[in-house]
Amino acid sequence: MGLEHGFYCISCCWVLMALLFAVGVMNLRWMAVLTAFVLIEKLVPAGQWIPRVNGLLLLGFGVFLLTA
């Protein structure tokens, strides 16, 4: 059961975990923001729209960084 949950968790938000590690080493504020994203996705029982909104926000921020 633990392995099954671990694989689900890794496949679900591995990109956010990688971002937490990468930016957490450099900036504590960014780590707190990304941790809040993961926490909201995991705890708020609002269906599938919260992960999609978070994904769009992160995608938009990435495009912003590439064009700036």
N, C-alpha and C positions, 0 to 999 in steps of 0.2 A: 504494500500500500504506500509506503514511503517513497519507494522508487517511482511508482506511477505518478504520485503528486509532484515529485521533483522534476520528472520529465515534462509534465504539464506546465509547471512553472517556468522551466527553461524555454520551452517552445513558445510560451505565451508572451513573455516580455524580455527576451534575451537582449534585444537592442537597447531597451531602457537600462537594463543592468550594466551593459557595456558602457553606456553613456555615464551612468552613475560612477563607475570606476574611473573613466577617463577624466571627467570634469571634477569629480570629487577630490582628485589629487591636487587640482589646481585652484578650485574655488568652492568654498563651503556654501555660499548662497545658491549656486547652480545645483549643487548636490541636494539642497533642501527643496528646490523647485521640482527637480525630477523625482525625488522621493515622494513629494505630494502627488505628482501624477500617478505614480505606481500605487500609492495608498488609495487614491480615489477610485482607480480602476478596480482594485481588489475589494473594497469595502462598501461602496455605494451600490445599492440594489436597483439600478436604473436601466438595466438591460444592456444592449449593445451600443447605445448612442454615446456613452461617455468615452469608451476606448476609441471610437471613430473620431470624436471631436478632438481628443488628445492627439491622435495620429495626424489629423489635419493641421492642428496647431504646430506640432513639431515639424511637419512637412513645410508649412508656410515659413516657419522660422529658418529652416534650412535653406529654402529658396532665397529668403532675405539675406542670409549670410553669404550665399554664393554671388548674389548680385551687388552687394555692397562693397 
